Amino acid sequence: MRNKRKLLIEQLDHKLQPFSESRKVLVPERGWINTIRTTLNMTMAQLGTKLNITRQGIKRIEESEANGTITLNSLKDVAMVMDLKLVYALVPKNGTINDLIQEKADKLAQKIVLRTNQNMKLENQGIGDEKIAETIKELANEIKREMRKSLWD
């Protein structure tokens, strides 16, 4: 099961790899539709004709994209009539899916170990910083291997 999970993570990271540069992309303030349409010197009426909607309909679509309420279907329709391809993905903010899992495992392990050590200190059984760091690392690796659901709490 662990090997299967590891393989799935590796495959997903491979699929998402082409999107790694997307972190650098800044979405235009007025949205992609407006930016591309105006760059192509296309009027709202022209785009509206292609979509069988009014100029005001295009304005609403552009506004909904700019404020984040546009649907994927609307984006897909606009892309199609403008001879563009809609590219859609969810990518980690930093690094890979594997990195995301490692980061979450490290945080969870640190929380568990430090909480446990605090209880042990109250009983005069606390451990040193080196041992704490080693224990956190070992527990994080175990959590990652097991892919505990608590990773996402």
DOPA-423572 format. One record per residue (C-alpha): residue number from 0; residue in one letter; y, x, z. Coordinates in Angstrom, 1 decimal. Layout:
<lumnus>
lumnu num:NUM | residu:A | v:Y | u:X | w:Z;
...
</lumnus>
This chain:
<lumnus>
lumnu num:0 | residu:M | v:0.0 | u:0.0 | w:0.0;
lumnu num:1 | residu:R | v:2.4 | u:2.8 | w:0.9;
lumnu num:2 | residu:N | v:1.8 | u:4.6 | w:-2.4;
lumnu num:3 | residu:K | v:2.4 | u:1.3 | w:-4.3;
lumnu num:4 | residu:R | v:5.7 | u:0.8 | w:-2.4;
lumnu num:5 | residu:K | v:6.7 | u:4.4 | w:-3.1;
lumnu num:6 | residu:L | v:5.9 | u:3.9 | w:-6.8;
lumnu num:7 | residu:L | v:7.9 | u:0.7 | w:-6.9;
lumnu num:8 | residu:I | v:10.9 | u:2.5 | w:-5.4;
lumnu num:9 | residu:E | v:10.6 | u:5.3 | w:-7.9;
lumnu num:10 | residu:Q | v:10.3 | u:2.9 | w:-10.8;
lumnu num:11 | residu:L | v:13.3 | u:0.9 | w:-9.6;
lumnu num:12 | residu:D | v:15.4 | u:4.1 | w:-9.2;
lumnu num:13 | residu:H | v:14.4 | u:5.1 | w:-12.7;
lumnu num:14 | residu:K | v:15.5 | u:1.7 | w:-14.1;
lumnu num:15 | residu:L | v:18.8 | u:1.9 | w:-12.3;
lumnu num:16 | residu:Q | v:19.5 | u:5.6 | w:-13.2;
lumnu num:17 | residu:P | v:21.4 | u:4.7 | w:-16.4;
lumnu num:18 | residu:F | v:23.8 | u:2.7 | w:-14.2;
lumnu num:19 | residu:S | v:24.6 | u:5.6 | w:-11.8;
lumnu num:20 | residu:E | v:27.8 | u:6.4 | w:-13.6;
lumnu num:21 | residu:S | v:28.9 | u:2.8 | w:-13.2;
lumnu num:22 | residu:R | v:30.2 | u:3.6 | w:-9.7;
lumnu num:23 | residu:K | v:33.1 | u:5.4 | w:-11.4;
lumnu num:24 | residu:V | v:34.0 | u:2.4 | w:-13.5;
lumnu num:25 | residu:L | v:37.2 | u:0.5 | w:-12.4;
lumnu num:26 | residu:V | v:37.2 | u:-3.1 | w:-13.3;
lumnu num:27 | residu:P | v:40.5 | u:-4.0 | w:-15.0;
lumnu num:28 | residu:E | v:42.8 | u:-6.1 | w:-12.8;
lumnu num:29 | residu:R | v:42.9 | u:-8.9 | w:-15.3;
lumnu num:30 | residu:G | v:39.2 | u:-8.6 | w:-16.0;
lumnu num:31 | residu:W | v:37.1 | u:-7.3 | w:-18.9;
lumnu num:32 | residu:I | v:37.4 | u:-10.4 | w:-21.1;
lumnu num:33 | residu:N | v:41.2 | u:-10.3 | w:-21.1;
lumnu num:34 | residu:T | v:41.3 | u:-6.5 | w:-21.4;
lumnu num:35 | residu:I | v:38.9 | u:-6.4 | w:-24.3;
lumnu num:36 | residu:R | v:40.4 | u:-9.5 | w:-26.0;
lumnu num:37 | residu:T | v:43.9 | u:-8.1 | w:-25.9;
lumnu num:38 | residu:T | v:42.8 | u:-4.6 | w:-26.9;
lumnu num:39 | residu:L | v:41.1 | u:-6.2 | w:-30.0;
lumnu num:40 | residu:N | v:44.4 | u:-8.1 | w:-30.7;
lumnu num:41 | residu:M | v:42.5 | u:-11.4 | w:-30.4;
lumnu num:42 | residu:T | v:44.4 | u:-14.5 | w:-29.3;
lumnu num:43 | residu:M | v:43.1 | u:-16.9 | w:-26.7;
lumnu num:44 | residu:A | v:43.0 | u:-19.5 | w:-29.5;
lumnu num:45 | residu:Q | v:40.8 | u:-17.3 | w:-31.6;
lumnu num:46 | residu:L | v:38.3 | u:-16.7 | w:-28.8;
lumnu num:47 | residu:G | v:38.4 | u:-20.3 | w:-27.9;
lumnu num:48 | residu:T | v:37.5 | u:-21.3 | w:-31.5;
lumnu num:49 | residu:K | v:34.4 | u:-19.0 | w:-31.3;
lumnu num:50 | residu:L | v:33.4 | u:-20.7 | w:-28.0;
lumnu num:51 | residu:N | v:34.4 | u:-24.2 | w:-29.0;
lumnu num:52 | residu:I | v:36.8 | u:-24.5 | w:-26.2;
lumnu num:53 | residu:T | v:40.6 | u:-24.7 | w:-26.0;
lumnu num:54 | residu:R | v:43.1 | u:-21.9 | w:-25.4;
lumnu num:55 | residu:Q | v:43.5 | u:-23.3 | w:-21.8;
lumnu num:56 | residu:G | v:39.7 | u:-23.0 | w:-21.4;
lumnu num:57 | residu:I | v:39.9 | u:-19.3 | w:-22.3;
lumnu num:58 | residu:K | v:42.7 | u:-18.9 | w:-19.8;
lumnu num:59 | residu:R | v:40.5 | u:-20.5 | w:-17.1;
lumnu num:60 | residu:I | v:37.6 | u:-18.2 | w:-18.0;
lumnu num:61 | residu:E | v:39.8 | u:-15.1 | w:-17.8;
lumnu num:62 | residu:E | v:41.3 | u:-16.2 | w:-14.5;
lumnu num:63 | residu:S | v:37.8 | u:-17.0 | w:-13.1;
lumnu num:64 | residu:E | v:36.6 | u:-13.6 | w:-14.1;
lumnu num:65 | residu:A | v:39.7 | u:-11.9 | w:-12.5;
lumnu num:66 | residu:N | v:39.2 | u:-13.7 | w:-9.2;
lumnu num:67 | residu:G | v:35.4 | u:-13.2 | w:-9.2;
lumnu num:68 | residu:T | v:34.2 | u:-16.8 | w:-9.6;
lumnu num:69 | residu:I | v:33.0 | u:-16.6 | w:-13.2;
lumnu num:70 | residu:T | v:29.3 | u:-17.4 | w:-13.9;
lumnu num:71 | residu:L | v:27.0 | u:-15.0 | w:-15.6;
lumnu num:72 | residu:N | v:26.3 | u:-17.7 | w:-18.2;
lumnu num:73 | residu:S | v:30.1 | u:-17.8 | w:-19.1;
lumnu num:74 | residu:L | v:30.2 | u:-14.0 | w:-19.3;
lumnu num:75 | residu:K | v:27.1 | u:-14.0 | w:-21.5;
lumnu num:76 | residu:D | v:28.6 | u:-16.6 | w:-23.8;
lumnu num:77 | residu:V | v:31.9 | u:-14.7 | w:-24.2;
lumnu num:78 | residu:A | v:30.0 | u:-11.4 | w:-24.8;
lumnu num:79 | residu:M | v:27.9 | u:-13.0 | w:-27.4;
lumnu num:80 | residu:V | v:30.8 | u:-14.4 | w:-29.5;
lumnu num:81 | residu:M | v:32.7 | u:-11.1 | w:-29.2;
lumnu num:82 | residu:D | v:29.7 | u:-9.1 | w:-30.4;
lumnu num:83 | residu:L | v:29.3 | u:-7.5 | w:-27.0;
lumnu num:84 | residu:K | v:26.4 | u:-7.1 | w:-24.7;
lumnu num:85 | residu:L | v:26.6 | u:-8.2 | w:-21.1;
lumnu num:86 | residu:V | v:25.2 | u:-5.6 | w:-18.8;
lumnu num:87 | residu:Y | v:24.2 | u:-6.7 | w:-15.3;
lumnu num:88 | residu:A | v:22.8 | u:-4.7 | w:-12.4;
lumnu num:89 | residu:L | v:22.9 | u:-4.3 | w:-8.7;
lumnu num:90 | residu:V | v:23.2 | u:-0.6 | w:-7.8;
lumnu num:91 | residu:P | v:23.4 | u:1.2 | w:-4.5;
lumnu num:92 | residu:K | v:27.0 | u:2.2 | w:-3.6;
lumnu num:93 | residu:N | v:25.8 | u:5.7 | w:-3.1;
lumnu num:94 | residu:G | v:22.8 | u:7.5 | w:-4.5;
lumnu num:95 | residu:T | v:19.5 | u:5.8 | w:-5.2;
lumnu num:96 | residu:I | v:17.4 | u:3.0 | w:-3.8;
lumnu num:97 | residu:N | v:15.4 | u:5.7 | w:-2.1;
lumnu num:98 | residu:D | v:18.6 | u:7.1 | w:-0.6;
lumnu num:99 | residu:L | v:19.6 | u:3.7 | w:0.6;
lumnu num:100 | residu:I | v:16.2 | u:3.2 | w:2.4;
lumnu num:101 | residu:Q | v:16.5 | u:6.7 | w:4.0;
lumnu num:102 | residu:E | v:20.0 | u:5.9 | w:5.2;
lumnu num:103 | residu:K | v:18.9 | u:2.6 | w:6.8;
lumnu num:104 | residu:A | v:15.8 | u:4.3 | w:8.3;
lumnu num:105 | residu:D | v:17.9 | u:7.1 | w:9.8;
lumnu num:106 | residu:K | v:20.3 | u:4.6 | w:11.4;
lumnu num:107 | residu:L | v:17.5 | u:2.4 | w:12.8;
lumnu num:108 | residu:A | v:15.6 | u:5.4 | w:14.1;
lumnu num:109 | residu:Q | v:18.8 | u:6.8 | w:15.8;
lumnu num:110 | residu:K | v:19.5 | u:3.4 | w:17.4;
lumnu num:111 | residu:I | v:16.0 | u:3.1 | w:18.7;
lumnu num:112 | residu:V | v:15.7 | u:6.7 | w:20.0;
lumnu num:113 | residu:L | v:19.2 | u:6.8 | w:21.6;
lumnu num:114 | residu:R | v:18.6 | u:3.4 | w:23.3;
lumnu num:115 | residu:T | v:15.2 | u:4.7 | w:24.6;
lumnu num:116 | residu:N | v:16.7 | u:8.0 | w:25.7;
lumnu num:117 | residu:Q | v:19.5 | u:6.1 | w:27.6;
lumnu num:118 | residu:N | v:16.9 | u:4.2 | w:29.5;
lumnu num:119 | residu:M | v:15.0 | u:7.4 | w:30.2;
lumnu num:120 | residu:K | v:18.2 | u:9.1 | w:31.5;
lumnu num:121 | residu:L | v:18.6 | u:6.3 | w:34.0;
lumnu num:122 | residu:E | v:15.2 | u:7.3 | w:35.3;
lumnu num:123 | residu:N | v:16.1 | u:11.0 | w:35.1;
lumnu num:124 | residu:Q | v:13.6 | u:11.5 | w:32.2;
lumnu num:125 | residu:G | v:16.1 | u:12.1 | w:29.4;
lumnu num:126 | residu:I | v:15.3 | u:14.6 | w:26.6;
lumnu num:127 | residu:G | v:17.5 | u:17.3 | w:25.1;
lumnu num:128 | residu:D | v:19.6 | u:17.0 | w:21.9;
lumnu num:129 | residu:E | v:17.1 | u:19.1 | w:19.8;
lumnu num:130 | residu:K | v:14.2 | u:16.9 | w:20.8;
lumnu num:131 | residu:I | v:16.3 | u:13.8 | w:20.2;
lumnu num:132 | residu:A | v:17.2 | u:14.9 | w:16.6;
lumnu num:133 | residu:E | v:13.5 | u:15.8 | w:15.9;
lumnu num:134 | residu:T | v:12.4 | u:12.4 | w:17.3;
lumnu num:135 | residu:I | v:14.9 | u:10.6 | w:15.2;
lumnu num:136 | residu:K | v:13.8 | u:12.4 | w:12.1;
lumnu num:137 | residu:E | v:10.1 | u:11.6 | w:12.7;
lumnu num:138 | residu:L | v:10.8 | u:8.0 | w:13.5;
lumnu num:139 | residu:A | v:13.0 | u:7.6 | w:10.4;
lumnu num:140 | residu:N | v:10.2 | u:9.0 | w:8.2;
lumnu num:141 | residu:E | v:7.7 | u:6.6 | w:9.9;
lumnu num:142 | residu:I | v:10.0 | u:3.6 | w:9.4;
lumnu num:143 | residu:K | v:10.6 | u:4.5 | w:5.8;
lumnu num:144 | residu:R | v:6.9 | u:5.0 | w:5.1;
lumnu num:145 | residu:E | v:6.1 | u:1.6 | w:6.7;
lumnu num:146 | residu:M | v:9.1 | u:-0.1 | w:5.1;
lumnu num:147 | residu:R | v:9.7 | u:-2.1 | w:8.2;
lumnu num:148 | residu:K | v:11.5 | u:-5.4 | w:7.6;
lumnu num:149 | residu:S | v:13.7 | u:-4.5 | w:10.6;
lumnu num:150 | residu:L | v:15.4 | u:-2.0 | w:8.2;
lumnu num:151 | residu:W | v:17.5 | u:-4.9 | w:6.9;
lumnu num:152 | residu:D | v:18.5 | u:-6.5 | w:10.2;
</lumnus>
